Amino acid sequence: MGGTWLAIIRGPITIWILPLSSKTNKSPVPAPSSDPLLPLSRLMTTLAERAVTRPPGSYTTKLLEGGTEAIGKKIREEAEELIEAVDEDGDEGRKHAVYEAGDLIYHTLVMLAHRGIHLDEVAAELARREGTSGLAEKAARKKGNN
Ligand SMILES: N=c1c2ncn([C@@H]3O[C@H](COP(=O)(O)OP(=O)(O)OP(=O)(O)O)[C@@H](O)[C@H]3O)c2ncn1[C@@H]1O[C@H](COP(=O)(O)O)[C@@H](O)[C@H]1O
């Protein structure tokens, strides 16, 4: 295993071992071309690394230094921009919505990195919810409150 590696140990069970690549955003692990969602996972790894190494000249570092408030402000802005873009007509409008969704997802992942949460944990939470309608879940929650 060549190069410099960084181990992040959180909580009782989570251990991240990341190859350090703070000078570039080149993926530390080359992506097999089969999974189109791998860039998300690679981005999360980069952002988790930024949260630890805080390289100067990084927009992510700047956001992380601003904390929950600065990151939250960008999430609100980007959410607004996505909502507006979604109703724009045609291919250009659709492309714009994709672009704004990218901004919103990036800033959301920065918030996760800020809190020391990995995308895997969110995926596990979504997997736990899989197959349960939001309506059924809400009804069960209401019942539990009685
Ligand atoms: N995916 C992104 C990404 N998406 C959006 N952005 C930035 O998010 C900002 C979006 O804000 P706006 O659209 O409001 O643009 P703006 O007006 O310039 O922003 P502000 O100055 O108002 O904050 C822009 O500066 C974008 O460049 C991103 N910045 C970084 N990444 C990824 O994160 C990696 C690490 O980035 P650094 O930490 O900056 O090296 C990059 O290599 C990319 O892979």
The ligand as an ORCA input file, in Angstrom:
! r2SCAN-3c Opt
* xyz 0 1
  N     -18.513     19.548     -6.328
  C     -18.022     20.605     -5.956
  C     -18.748     21.832     -6.035
  N     -19.983     22.097     -6.473
  C     -20.150     23.416     -6.323
  N     -19.044     23.986     -5.806
  C     -18.812     25.406     -5.532
  O     -19.918     25.887     -4.801
  C     -20.086     27.259     -5.063
  C     -21.540     27.459     -5.417
  O     -21.855     28.679     -5.019
  P     -22.657     29.686     -5.972
  O     -23.333     28.967     -7.083
  O     -23.500     30.485     -5.067
  O     -21.472     30.497     -6.593
  P     -20.726     31.698     -5.932
  O     -21.572     32.895     -6.051
  O     -19.378     31.732     -6.580
  O     -20.570     31.259     -4.383
  P     -20.302     32.215     -3.136
  O     -19.015     32.970     -3.379
  O     -21.508     33.095     -2.977
  O     -20.170     31.244     -1.971
  C     -19.162     27.629     -6.226
  O     -18.002     28.278     -5.739
  C     -18.820     26.258     -6.798
  O     -17.544     26.208     -7.426
  C     -18.151     23.027     -5.603
  N     -16.898     23.056     -5.091
  C     -16.223     21.887     -5.018
  N     -16.742     20.672     -5.429
  C     -15.978     19.435     -5.310
  O     -15.196     19.464     -4.145
  C     -13.853     19.224     -4.498
  C     -12.969     19.910     -3.514
  O     -13.074     21.290     -3.699
  P     -12.100     22.257     -2.899
  O     -12.233     21.884     -1.483
  O     -12.561     23.638     -3.184
  O     -10.733     21.998     -3.426
  C     -13.740     19.743     -5.930
  O     -12.650     19.206     -6.619
  C     -15.052     19.232     -6.499
  O     -14.966     17.857     -6.773
*
